[in-house]
């Protein structure tokens, strides 16, 4: 067994030399296995771009540490570790140029929103691309809106949308409308299934193909099929709220995936967000009210003032914020309204109910409520000085056009109230930003230049770690998430974003995706040693205008996290430089593969959902413990990244300990020690050992 693993690895090492980031002529050498099957201790395998990256041989020893014996370990791979430095190019766009490495343009792929999972279980993260049009895909020469793209390796993709039956319709022709898509194994058969939601107009006169949310059951061959009947119940036949967020979550730990859905404004205004309980077959029942999640119609003034009204949701998120194994449920509200956070609790009878902690947790909004900083309010009070509360309002600056009170972004009757002084939150992301073991939050917000400092900005919310957590907002000046828009009339259209360790230094970095306004783009921030952030200049980072949807995965399997981005064309000015179409671009990581890393893929056992969504993994290397959860989708119209967790290890080549908390009712725990870095490992619940994946990376040709 030892010989087989080492020989396979050595062959892979030789084959991968041709795919060095410096091109086929890079000076990369490798040693073949010795007669014993071991890689020679004297080998001097180095990458020309990182002089002391090397493959080290370690002789097996007899000591058993934890649950892994050295005899079972693959060869030790050790790099010097990487930390991005200014002037180093971190990413390259492999979608553009005379001979692009990726074939996305050749396929004609366009879209605003992107996600990534390995839907066919071949070890390669695939792409799911969606638009926003309420129209079916045409399989002939007509327009396409939704794409299921199978990863073939080396940034090549195959369009399998039609052949996989992913957009099957219940009646008629073409491909079903699918705006929000998340994947999970709803029937625990080992194949990923998908929820697809539709975001219809709030008007009954708006376009409607008749398509509604569906569960697509995945099969062994990567195909999908509709279940026999509509999987989610509807309160009434004419109920058609827009789906704005979707998260798979096993809220009660029964081993079956549930759904947390955020709805936008429907025909009658903002709608109730809903929790649907799965039965393990692909069907769901509505348990919103009995779970303590009820809100009130927004026309009730008292409900609006107290933060108990339906929200115009633009995203939904589920994650465990107090480490008790019960996921919290979050709603990201548009229209300057309060965000929602419900904390889960297990009752004596074993059921799970939720308590509204939106305000007590500090998540509802920040504490900036001086509406007088709003230039529109200043103009209104200048033009209507007799209006109530206008006596101490300063005049607007000379550059702000102020002539018509009816042309302002201001309603004096309501906009002085606290419920109109929050943010335009599109996405809330959960991640342990500072490696303190507590899951923090990042809100991604649209902010306009003229509304003053009461509009909540994109910012980090740090978890204080209590059983009833409170979130501290240190502010962007303190954290370093500061941007200079370069113009007075700026708009930050931050609708999506992601956390990733792009240089594998063990610290999480932040990608802000800003779109739909002039000058918006992707912003990549690297985390420094003191836990603050500094922007990677666009010429060295990710150069993508109007960045909208985001998917993070190691698409080429080289150990560095790559990024796929959609493109928003709303409010495009011909002189502003929008792309001709809503192109999807992929950015290949150029630095992460030279560092140390570990990928972890989980498989739940009996009592746990098979995809292990909601599982928490703690990886300790070099004395630092990092925490990540397997995600079931978050934020604006369902962002989802590869279900394989990726940990940067800094200069540590080995992992001291891995702890997995499984999302079952008992919150079962698995622990492993003495793990090799720079591998993908598979962990099955109940197994005493991890399995190392030493297959030849698909982007490294064998000849």
C-alpha positions as CSV (number, residue, x, y, z in Angstrom):
1,X,0.0,0.0,0.0
2,X,2.8,2.4,0.9
3,X,4.6,1.7,-2.4
4,X,1.4,2.3,-4.4
5,X,0.7,5.6,-2.8
6,X,4.2,6.9,-3.1
7,X,4.7,5.8,-6.7
8,X,1.3,7.3,-7.7
9,X,2.4,10.6,-6.1
10,X,5.7,10.7,-7.8
11,X,4.2,10.1,-11.2
12,X,1.7,12.9,-10.5
13,X,4.6,15.2,-9.5
14,X,6.4,14.5,-12.8
15,X,3.2,15.1,-14.8
16,X,2.4,18.3,-13.1
17,X,5.7,19.9,-14.1
18,X,4.3,20.8,-17.4
19,X,1.5,22.9,-15.8
20,X,3.7,25.1,-13.7
21,X,2.3,28.6,-13.3
22,X,5.4,29.9,-15.1
23,X,4.4,27.8,-18.2
24,X,5.8,24.7,-19.8
25,X,9.3,26.0,-19.9
26,X,9.5,26.5,-16.1
27,X,12.5,25.0,-14.4
28,X,10.7,22.3,-12.3
29,X,12.5,19.1,-11.6
30,X,11.4,15.9,-9.9
31,X,12.9,12.7,-8.6
32,X,11.4,9.3,-9.5
33,X,10.8,6.8,-6.7
34,X,13.8,4.7,-5.6
35,X,13.7,0.9,-5.9
36,X,12.1,0.7,-2.4
37,X,9.2,2.9,-3.6
38,X,10.3,5.8,-1.3
39,X,11.2,9.2,-2.6
40,X,14.9,9.6,-2.1
41,X,15.8,11.6,1.0
42,X,18.4,13.4,-1.1
43,X,15.9,14.5,-3.7
44,X,16.0,18.2,-4.4
45,X,12.6,18.8,-6.0
46,X,12.1,22.6,-6.3
47,X,9.8,25.0,-8.0
48,X,11.6,27.8,-9.7
49,X,9.1,30.4,-8.4
50,X,9.7,29.3,-4.7
51,X,13.3,28.3,-4.2
52,X,12.8,26.5,-1.0
53,X,9.6,24.7,-1.8
54,X,10.6,21.1,-1.6
55,X,9.4,17.5,-1.3
56,X,10.7,16.0,1.8
57,X,10.9,12.3,2.6
58,X,10.1,11.0,6.0
59,X,10.8,7.5,7.0
60,X,7.8,5.8,8.7
61,X,8.2,5.5,12.5
62,X,6.4,3.1,14.8
63,X,4.8,5.6,17.1
64,X,1.0,5.9,16.7
65,X,-0.3,9.4,17.3
66,X,-4.0,9.8,17.7
67,X,-5.8,7.7,15.2
68,X,-3.2,7.8,12.4
69,X,-0.1,5.7,12.2
70,X,2.9,6.9,10.2
71,X,2.9,3.7,8.2
72,X,-0.4,4.9,6.7
73,X,0.8,8.3,5.7
74,X,1.6,9.4,2.2
75,X,4.9,11.2,1.5
76,X,5.5,14.5,3.3
77,X,5.1,17.5,1.0
78,X,6.6,20.7,2.3
79,X,6.8,24.2,1.0
80,X,8.4,27.3,2.5
81,X,5.0,28.9,3.0
82,X,3.7,32.0,1.2
83,X,2.5,35.4,2.2
84,X,1.6,37.8,-0.6
85,X,3.9,40.8,-1.0
86,X,3.2,44.0,-2.8
87,X,4.2,43.9,-6.5
88,X,3.5,40.2,-6.9
89,X,0.7,39.2,-9.2
90,X,-1.8,37.1,-7.2
91,X,-4.4,36.2,-9.9
92,X,-4.6,36.0,-13.7
93,X,-7.7,36.2,-15.7
94,X,-7.8,33.0,-17.7
95,X,-11.0,34.0,-19.6
96,X,-9.7,36.8,-21.7
97,X,-6.8,37.3,-24.2
98,X,-5.9,36.0,-27.6
99,X,-5.7,32.4,-26.4
100,X,-7.5,32.2,-23.1
101,X,-6.9,29.1,-21.0
102,X,-10.6,28.9,-20.1
103,X,-13.3,28.1,-22.8
104,X,-16.1,30.1,-21.1
105,X,-16.2,32.7,-23.9
106,X,-16.2,30.0,-26.5
107,X,-19.2,28.4,-24.9
108,X,-20.9,31.7,-24.8
109,X,-21.5,31.6,-21.0
110,X,-23.1,34.7,-19.6
111,X,-24.5,35.3,-16.2
112,X,-24.7,37.5,-13.1
113,X,-24.6,35.0,-10.3
114,X,-22.3,32.0,-10.0
115,X,-21.8,29.1,-7.5
116,X,-19.5,26.1,-7.4
117,X,-20.0,22.5,-6.1
118,X,-18.9,19.2,-7.4
119,X,-22.3,18.1,-8.6
120,X,-21.2,14.9,-10.3
121,X,-18.7,13.8,-7.6
122,X,-15.7,13.4,-9.9
123,X,-13.4,15.4,-7.6
124,X,-13.6,18.7,-9.7
125,X,-15.6,21.7,-8.5
126,X,-18.1,22.7,-11.2
127,X,-19.8,26.0,-12.0
128,X,-23.5,27.0,-11.9
129,X,-24.2,30.3,-13.6
130,X,-27.6,32.2,-13.5
131,X,-29.1,35.4,-14.8
132,X,-32.1,37.4,-13.5
133,X,-34.5,37.3,-16.5
134,X,-37.8,35.6,-16.0
135,X,-37.7,33.6,-19.1
136,X,-37.0,30.0,-20.0
137,X,-33.7,28.9,-21.6
138,X,-34.0,28.1,-25.3
139,X,-32.1,25.0,-26.4
140,X,-31.9,26.1,-30.0
141,X,-30.5,29.4,-31.1
142,X,-32.4,31.5,-28.6
143,X,-31.1,33.1,-25.4
144,X,-29.6,31.2,-22.5
145,X,-29.9,32.3,-18.8
146,X,-28.8,29.3,-16.7
147,X,-25.7,27.1,-17.1
148,X,-24.6,23.9,-15.4
149,X,-20.9,23.6,-16.4
150,X,-19.0,20.4,-15.8
151,X,-15.3,21.0,-14.9
152,X,-13.1,19.1,-17.3
153,X,-9.8,20.3,-15.7
154,X,-7.4,23.1,-16.7
155,X,-10.3,25.6,-16.7
156,X,-12.1,23.9,-19.4
157,X,-15.9,23.3,-19.0
158,X,-18.6,21.3,-20.7
159,X,-22.2,22.7,-20.9
160,X,-24.3,19.9,-19.5
161,X,-27.3,22.0,-18.7
162,X,-29.6,20.2,-21.1
163,X,-28.1,16.8,-21.1
164,X,-28.2,16.6,-17.3
165,X,-31.9,17.5,-17.2
166,X,-31.1,20.1,-14.6
167,X,-33.7,22.6,-16.0
168,X,-36.4,20.0,-16.6
169,X,-39.9,21.6,-16.9
170,X,-43.2,20.2,-15.7
171,X,-44.9,21.4,-18.8
172,X,-44.0,23.2,-22.0
173,X,-40.6,23.6,-23.6
174,X,-37.2,25.0,-22.9
175,X,-35.3,25.2,-19.6
176,X,-36.9,26.0,-16.3
177,X,-36.2,29.4,-14.7
178,X,-33.8,29.1,-11.8
179,X,-32.5,32.3,-10.2
180,X,-31.4,31.0,-6.7
181,X,-29.6,27.6,-6.6
182,X,-28.1,25.7,-3.7
183,X,-26.9,22.1,-3.5
184,X,-27.1,19.4,-0.8
185,X,-28.0,15.8,-0.5
186,X,-31.6,15.9,0.6
187,X,-32.3,12.1,0.3
188,X,-28.8,11.0,1.6
189,X,-28.1,8.8,-1.3
190,X,-24.6,10.1,-1.9
191,X,-25.4,12.3,-4.9
192,X,-25.9,16.1,-4.6
193,X,-29.4,17.4,-5.2
194,X,-30.4,21.0,-5.8
195,X,-33.0,23.5,-4.8
196,X,-33.8,26.0,-7.5
197,X,-35.8,29.1,-6.6
198,X,-37.5,31.7,-8.8
199,X,-37.4,35.5,-8.2
200,X,-40.6,36.8,-9.7
201,X,-41.7,40.4,-10.0
202,X,-43.8,41.8,-7.2
203,X,-46.4,42.8,-9.7
204,X,-49.1,40.4,-10.9
205,X,-48.6,41.8,-14.4
206,X,-44.9,40.9,-14.4
207,X,-43.6,38.0,-16.5
208,X,-44.3,34.5,-15.3
209,X,-43.4,31.3,-17.0
210,X,-45.2,29.2,-14.4
211,X,-42.0,27.8,-13.0
212,X,-41.8,27.6,-9.3
213,X,-39.2,26.4,-6.7
214,X,-38.1,22.8,-7.3
215,X,-36.0,20.1,-5.8
216,X,-33.9,18.4,-8.4
217,X,-32.7,14.9,-7.3
218,X,-29.2,14.1,-8.4
219,X,-28.2,10.7,-9.9
220,X,-25.1,8.7,-10.1
221,X,-24.3,9.8,-13.7
222,X,-24.6,13.5,-12.9
223,X,-28.1,13.8,-14.2
224,X,-31.1,15.3,-12.3
225,X,-34.8,14.6,-12.1
226,X,-37.9,16.4,-10.8
227,X,-39.7,14.8,-7.9
228,X,-43.3,13.8,-8.5
229,X,-45.0,16.9,-7.2
230,X,-44.1,20.4,-6.1
231,X,-41.7,20.0,-3.2
232,X,-42.5,23.1,-1.2
233,X,-46.1,24.0,0.0
234,X,-47.6,27.3,-0.9
235,X,-50.0,29.3,1.4
236,X,-52.2,30.1,-1.6
237,X,-52.3,29.6,-5.3
238,X,-51.6,33.2,-6.1
239,X,-48.7,33.4,-3.7
240,X,-45.6,34.3,-5.8
241,X,-43.0,36.1,-3.7
242,X,-39.5,36.5,-5.1
243,X,-36.9,34.1,-3.7
244,X,-34.0,36.3,-2.7
245,X,-32.0,33.8,-0.6
246,X,-31.8,30.1,0.1
247,X,-29.8,28.0,2.5
248,X,-29.7,24.3,3.1
249,X,-29.5,23.6,6.8
250,X,-30.4,20.8,9.2
251,X,-31.8,23.0,11.9
252,X,-33.0,20.1,14.2
253,X,-30.1,17.7,13.6
254,X,-32.4,14.8,12.4
255,X,-30.1,14.0,9.5
256,X,-32.4,15.5,6.8
257,X,-31.7,18.8,5.2
258,X,-34.1,21.7,5.7
259,X,-34.4,25.0,3.8
260,X,-34.2,28.5,5.1
261,X,-35.7,30.8,2.4
262,X,-35.5,34.6,2.3
263,X,-38.3,36.4,0.3
264,X,-38.3,39.9,-1.1
265,X,-41.3,42.1,-1.6
266,X,-44.3,40.3,-3.2
267,X,-47.6,41.5,-4.5
268,X,-48.6,42.9,-1.1
269,X,-45.2,44.1,0.0
270,X,-42.5,42.4,2.0
271,X,-43.1,38.7,2.7
272,X,-42.6,36.3,5.7
273,X,-39.3,34.4,5.5
274,X,-39.9,30.7,5.8
275,X,-38.3,27.6,7.3
276,X,-39.1,24.4,5.6
277,X,-38.5,21.0,7.2
278,X,-37.2,18.2,4.9
279,X,-38.4,14.7,5.2
280,X,-35.5,13.0,3.5
281,X,-37.3,12.4,0.2
282,X,-37.1,15.8,-1.4
283,X,-40.4,17.1,0.1
284,X,-40.7,19.8,2.7
285,X,-43.3,21.2,5.1
286,X,-43.5,24.8,6.4
287,X,-42.6,25.0,10.1
288,X,-42.0,28.8,10.2
289,X,-44.7,29.7,12.8
290,X,-44.3,26.8,15.1
291,X,-40.5,27.5,15.2
292,X,-41.0,31.0,16.5
293,X,-40.0,32.8,13.3
294,X,-43.3,34.7,12.7
295,X,-43.1,38.3,11.6
296,X,-45.9,40.8,10.9
297,X,-47.1,42.5,7.7
298,X,-45.1,45.7,7.2
299,X,-48.3,47.9,7.1
300,X,-48.5,47.5,10.9
301,X,-46.6,50.6,12.1
302,X,-45.9,49.1,15.5
303,X,-44.3,46.0,13.9
304,X,-42.2,48.2,11.7
305,X,-40.9,50.3,14.5
306,X,-40.1,47.4,16.8
307,X,-38.3,45.4,14.0
308,X,-41.0,42.7,14.0
309,X,-42.2,43.4,10.4
310,X,-41.7,41.3,7.3
311,X,-38.4,42.2,5.7
312,X,-37.7,43.0,2.1
313,X,-35.1,40.3,2.2
314,X,-32.2,40.4,-0.3
315,X,-30.4,37.4,1.2
316,X,-30.6,34.7,3.8
317,X,-27.9,32.9,5.8
318,X,-27.7,30.0,8.3
319,X,-24.8,29.2,10.6
320,X,-24.0,28.3,14.2
321,X,-22.9,31.5,16.0
322,X,-22.5,30.2,19.6
323,X,-21.0,26.8,18.9
324,X,-23.9,24.8,20.4
325,X,-24.6,22.8,17.2
326,X,-27.9,24.6,16.5
327,X,-27.7,27.0,13.5
328,X,-28.9,30.5,13.8
329,X,-31.0,32.0,11.0
330,X,-30.3,35.4,9.5
331,X,-32.1,37.7,7.1
332,X,-30.4,40.5,5.2
333,X,-32.8,43.4,4.7
334,X,-33.0,45.9,1.9
335,X,-34.4,49.4,2.3
336,X,-32.5,50.6,5.4
337,X,-34.6,48.2,7.6
338,X,-33.3,46.2,10.5
339,X,-31.6,42.9,9.7
340,X,-32.9,39.8,11.4
341,X,-31.2,37.2,13.6
342,X,-33.0,34.3,15.2
343,X,-31.1,32.2,17.8
344,X,-31.9,28.5,18.0
345,X,-32.5,26.7,21.2
346,X,-33.3,23.0,22.0
347,X,-36.3,22.5,24.3
348,X,-36.8,19.8,26.9
349,X,-38.8,17.7,24.4
350,X,-35.9,17.8,21.9
351,X,-37.6,20.3,19.5
352,X,-35.9,23.4,18.2
353,X,-37.4,26.8,18.4
354,X,-36.0,30.3,17.7
355,X,-35.8,33.5,19.6
356,X,-35.5,36.9,17.9
357,X,-32.2,38.4,19.0
358,X,-31.8,40.9,16.1
359,X,-31.4,43.9,18.4
360,X,-29.8,42.2,21.5
361,X,-27.1,40.7,19.3
362,X,-26.2,44.0,17.6
363,X,-27.0,42.6,14.2
364,X,-30.1,44.6,13.3
365,X,-28.1,47.8,12.4
366,X,-25.2,49.9,13.6
367,X,-25.6,52.7,16.1
368,X,-25.3,55.6,13.7
369,X,-28.7,57.3,13.6
370,X,-28.1,61.0,13.0
371,X,-30.2,61.4,9.9
372,X,-29.1,65.0,9.7
373,X,-25.9,63.9,7.9
374,X,-28.1,62.9,4.9
375,X,-27.6,65.4,2.1
376,X,-31.2,64.8,0.9
377,X,-32.5,65.6,4.4
378,X,-30.3,68.8,4.5
379,X,-31.8,69.9,1.2
380,X,-35.3,69.1,2.2
381,X,-35.0,71.2,5.4
382,X,-33.4,74.0,3.4
383,X,-36.4,74.0,1.0
384,X,-39.0,73.3,3.7
385,X,-37.5,74.9,6.8
386,X,-40.9,74.9,8.6
387,X,-41.0,71.1,8.6
388,X,-40.9,69.4,11.9
389,X,-37.3,68.6,13.2
390,X,-35.7,70.9,10.6
391,X,-34.6,73.6,13.0
392,X,-31.0,72.4,13.5
393,X,-30.3,70.7,10.2
394,X,-27.3,72.1,8.4
395,X,-27.4,73.2,4.8
396,X,-26.2,70.8,2.0
397,X,-22.8,71.4,0.4
398,X,-22.8,73.6,-2.7
399,X,-22.1,70.7,-5.1
400,X,-25.4,69.0,-4.1
401,X,-28.2,70.0,-6.4
402,X,-31.0,71.3,-4.2
403,X,-34.1,72.8,-5.9
404,X,-37.0,70.4,-5.7
405,X,-38.1,68.6,-2.5
406,X,-40.0,66.1,-4.5
407,X,-36.9,64.9,-6.4
408,X,-35.0,63.9,-3.3
409,X,-34.1,60.4,-1.9
410,X,-36.0,61.4,1.2
411,X,-39.4,60.9,2.9
412,X,-39.5,63.3,5.9
413,X,-42.4,61.5,7.5
414,X,-40.5,58.1,7.8
415,X,-36.8,58.6,7.1
416,X,-36.0,60.1,10.4
417,X,-37.1,56.9,12.2
418,X,-34.6,54.2,13.3
419,X,-36.2,51.6,11.1
420,X,-35.1,53.7,8.1
421,X,-31.5,54.2,9.3
422,X,-30.0,50.8,8.8
423,X,-28.4,49.4,5.7
424,X,-29.2,48.0,2.3
425,X,-27.9,44.6,3.2
426,X,-27.6,42.1,0.4
427,X,-25.4,39.4,1.9
428,X,-24.4,38.3,5.3
429,X,-21.4,35.9,5.4
430,X,-20.4,33.7,8.4
431,X,-16.6,33.1,9.0
432,X,-14.2,33.0,11.9
433,X,-12.3,36.1,10.5
434,X,-9.7,36.4,13.3
435,X,-9.1,32.7,14.2
436,X,-10.4,33.1,17.7
437,X,-12.7,30.1,17.4
438,X,-15.9,32.2,17.2
439,X,-17.8,32.7,13.9
440,X,-18.0,36.3,12.9
441,X,-20.1,38.0,10.3
442,X,-19.6,40.3,7.3
443,X,-22.4,42.4,5.9
444,X,-22.2,43.4,2.3
445,X,-24.2,46.6,1.7
446,X,-25.1,49.1,-1.0
447,X,-24.3,52.6,0.1
448,X,-24.9,55.9,-1.8
449,X,-22.8,59.0,-1.5
450,X,-25.6,61.3,-0.6
451,X,-27.2,59.5,2.3
452,X,-24.7,60.3,5.0
453,X,-23.0,58.0,7.5
454,X,-26.3,56.5,8.8
455,X,-26.4,54.0,6.0
456,X,-24.6,50.9,7.3
457,X,-21.5,50.1,5.2
458,X,-20.0,46.8,4.3
459,X,-18.2,45.8,7.5
460,X,-17.0,43.1,9.8
461,X,-19.1,42.2,12.9
462,X,-16.9,40.4,15.5
463,X,-18.4,37.7,17.7
464,X,-17.8,38.1,21.4
465,X,-18.0,34.4,22.0
466,X,-20.8,34.4,24.5
467,X,-23.7,31.8,24.6
468,X,-25.9,34.7,23.5
469,X,-23.4,36.4,21.2
470,X,-23.1,40.1,20.7
471,X,-21.4,41.5,17.6
472,X,-18.9,44.3,17.8
473,X,-18.5,46.6,14.9
474,X,-14.9,48.0,15.1
475,X,-15.5,50.0,12.0
476,X,-13.7,50.1,8.6
477,X,-11.1,52.6,9.7
478,X,-10.0,50.2,12.4
479,X,-10.1,47.0,10.3
480,X,-8.7,48.5,7.2
481,X,-11.6,47.9,4.9
482,X,-11.4,51.4,3.6
483,X,-11.8,52.4,-0.1
484,X,-11.3,55.6,-2.0
485,X,-13.9,55.7,-4.7
486,X,-12.1,58.6,-6.4
487,X,-15.3,60.6,-7.0
488,X,-17.8,62.7,-5.1
489,X,-20.9,61.0,-6.5
490,X,-19.8,57.5,-5.5
491,X,-21.9,54.4,-5.0
492,X,-20.7,51.2,-3.3
493,X,-22.8,48.4,-4.9
494,X,-21.5,45.6,-2.5
495,X,-24.0,42.9,-3.1
496,X,-21.9,39.7,-2.7
497,X,-18.6,38.7,-1.3
498,X,-16.5,35.9,0.0
499,X,-13.8,34.9,2.5
500,X,-10.8,33.0,1.2
501,X,-7.2,32.5,2.1
502,X,-5.8,33.3,-1.3
503,X,-2.1,33.1,-0.4
504,X,-2.5,30.1,2.1
505,X,-0.8,32.0,4.9
506,X,-3.4,30.8,7.4
507,X,-5.3,34.1,7.6
508,X,-8.6,34.7,5.9
509,X,-8.8,37.4,3.3
510,X,-11.9,39.2,2.1
511,X,-13.3,39.7,-1.4
512,X,-15.9,42.4,-1.9
513,X,-17.9,42.2,-5.1
514,X,-19.4,45.6,-6.0
515,X,-21.6,46.1,-9.1
516,X,-24.4,48.0,-10.8
517,X,-23.0,51.5,-10.5
518,X,-20.3,53.4,-12.3
519,X,-16.8,52.6,-11.1
520,X,-17.8,49.5,-9.1
521,X,-15.5,46.5,-9.2
522,X,-14.0,43.6,-7.2
523,X,-11.9,44.6,-4.1
524,X,-9.5,42.0,-2.7
525,X,-8.3,42.7,0.9
526,X,-5.5,40.7,2.4
527,X,-5.4,40.1,6.2
528,X,-2.3,41.3,7.9
529,X,-0.5,39.7,10.9
530,X,-2.3,42.2,13.2
531,X,-5.7,41.1,11.9
532,X,-6.3,44.3,10.0
533,X,-6.8,44.3,6.2
534,X,-5.0,46.0,3.3
535,X,-6.3,46.1,-0.3
536,X,-4.3,44.2,-2.9
537,X,-3.9,46.7,-5.7
538,X,-6.2,45.8,-8.6
539,X,-3.4,45.3,-11.0
540,X,-2.0,42.6,-8.8
541,X,-5.3,41.3,-7.5
542,X,-8.6,40.7,-9.3
543,X,-9.4,43.1,-12.1
544,X,-13.1,42.7,-12.7
545,X,-15.5,45.6,-13.2
546,X,-19.0,45.4,-11.9
547,X,-18.3,42.1,-10.0
548,X,-21.5,40.5,-8.9
549,X,-21.9,36.8,-8.2
550,X,-18.8,35.0,-6.8
551,X,-17.7,31.3,-6.5
552,X,-14.5,30.2,-4.8
553,X,-12.9,26.9,-5.5
554,X,-9.6,25.3,-6.5
555,X,-10.8,24.8,-10.1
556,X,-7.5,23.4,-11.4
557,X,-6.7,21.3,-8.3
558,X,-3.3,22.9,-7.7
559,X,-3.8,23.9,-4.0
560,X,-4.6,27.6,-4.7
561,X,-8.1,28.9,-4.4
562,X,-9.4,30.4,-7.7
563,X,-12.3,32.8,-8.1
564,X,-15.2,32.9,-10.6
565,X,-17.1,36.2,-11.0
566,X,-20.3,37.3,-12.7
567,X,-20.9,40.7,-14.2
568,X,-23.8,43.0,-13.5
569,X,-24.9,45.4,-16.3
570,X,-27.6,47.4,-14.6
571,X,-27.3,51.1,-15.2
572,X,-24.5,50.6,-17.8
573,X,-23.3,53.7,-19.5
574,X,-21.8,53.2,-22.9
575,X,-18.8,55.3,-21.8
576,X,-18.3,53.5,-18.5
577,X,-16.7,50.4,-19.8
578,X,-19.1,47.6,-19.0
579,X,-18.5,44.3,-20.8
580,X,-20.5,43.8,-23.9
581,X,-22.3,40.9,-22.2
582,X,-22.7,39.6,-18.6
583,X,-19.5,37.7,-19.0
584,X,-18.3,35.2,-16.3
585,X,-14.6,35.4,-15.7
586,X,-12.4,33.0,-13.9
587,X,-9.3,34.2,-12.1
588,X,-6.5,31.7,-11.5
589,X,-4.6,31.9,-8.3
590,X,-0.8,32.4,-8.9
591,X,0.5,32.3,-5.4
592,X,-1.5,29.9,-3.2
593,X,-0.2,26.7,-4.8
594,X,3.3,27.6,-3.6
595,X,2.2,27.6,0.0
596,X,1.0,24.8,2.4
597,X,-2.7,23.9,2.5
598,X,-5.1,21.2,3.4
599,X,-8.5,20.3,1.8
600,X,-11.1,18.5,3.8
601,X,-14.1,16.7,2.3
602,X,-16.7,15.3,4.7
603,X,-19.3,12.6,4.4
604,X,-21.9,12.3,7.0
605,X,-23.0,8.9,8.5
606,X,-26.2,7.7,10.0
607,X,-28.1,10.5,11.6
608,X,-26.2,13.2,9.7
609,X,-27.0,14.6,6.3
610,X,-24.7,12.9,3.8
611,X,-23.2,16.2,2.5
612,X,-22.3,17.2,6.1
613,X,-23.8,20.7,5.6
614,X,-23.5,22.4,8.9
615,X,-20.4,20.4,10.1
616,X,-17.7,22.4,11.8
617,X,-14.1,21.6,11.2
618,X,-11.2,22.8,13.4
619,X,-7.7,22.4,12.0
620,X,-4.7,23.1,14.2
621,X,-1.3,23.6,12.5
622,X,1.7,25.5,13.8
623,X,-0.2,26.1,17.1
624,X,-3.0,28.1,15.3
625,X,-6.5,26.7,15.1
626,X,-8.8,27.6,12.2
627,X,-12.5,27.0,12.1
628,X,-14.7,26.5,9.0
629,X,-18.2,25.2,8.4
630,X,-19.6,23.2,5.5
631,X,-22.0,25.7,3.9
632,X,-25.4,25.2,2.4
633,X,-25.6,28.6,0.7
634,X,-25.7,32.2,2.0
635,X,-26.5,35.7,1.0
636,X,-28.0,37.4,-2.1
637,X,-29.7,34.8,-4.3
638,X,-27.8,31.9,-2.8
639,X,-24.0,32.1,-3.0
640,X,-22.4,28.7,-2.5
641,X,-18.7,27.6,-2.8
642,X,-17.1,24.2,-3.1
643,X,-18.2,21.9,-0.2
644,X,-14.6,20.8,0.1
645,X,-13.1,23.0,2.9
646,X,-9.7,24.7,2.1
647,X,-7.3,25.6,4.9
648,X,-4.1,27.6,4.3
649,X,-1.4,26.4,6.7
650,X,1.2,29.1,6.5
651,X,4.7,27.6,6.9
652,X,3.3,24.4,8.5
653,X,3.7,21.3,6.4
654,X,1.8,19.1,8.7
655,X,-1.4,19.3,10.7
656,X,-1.3,18.6,14.4
657,X,-5.0,18.0,14.9
658,X,-8.3,17.9,13.1
659,X,-11.6,18.0,15.0
660,X,-14.9,17.5,13.3
661,X,-18.2,18.4,14.9
662,X,-21.0,16.6,13.0
663,X,-24.4,18.3,12.5
664,X,-26.4,15.5,14.0
665,X,-28.6,15.7,17.1
666,X,-25.9,14.7,19.5
667,X,-23.2,16.8,17.8
668,X,-20.9,13.9,17.4
669,X,-17.2,14.6,17.4
670,X,-14.3,13.0,15.5
671,X,-10.7,13.8,16.2
672,X,-7.5,13.0,14.2
673,X,-3.9,13.8,14.7
674,X,-0.6,13.7,12.8
675,X,-2.1,14.7,9.3
676,X,0.0,15.4,6.3
677,X,-0.6,18.9,4.7
678,X,-0.8,19.6,1.0
679,X,-3.4,16.9,0.4
680,X,-7.1,16.5,-0.1
681,X,-8.4,14.2,2.7
682,X,-11.7,12.5,2.9
683,X,-13.3,12.0,6.3
684,X,-16.3,9.7,6.7
685,X,-18.2,9.9,10.0
686,X,-17.4,6.9,12.1
687,X,-14.2,6.1,10.3
688,X,-11.1,5.9,12.5
689,X,-8.8,7.2,9.8
690,X,-8.7,9.9,7.1
691,X,-8.3,8.9,3.5
692,X,-5.8,10.7,1.4
693,X,-6.7,11.5,-2.1
694,X,-3.5,11.0,-4.2
695,X,-5.1,10.9,-7.6
696,X,-3.4,12.6,-10.5
697,X,-4.8,16.2,-10.8
698,X,-6.9,16.4,-13.9
699,X,-5.1,19.5,-15.2
700,X,-1.8,17.7,-15.1
701,X,-1.6,15.5,-18.3
702,X,0.0,12.2,-17.8
703,X,2.1,12.5,-20.9
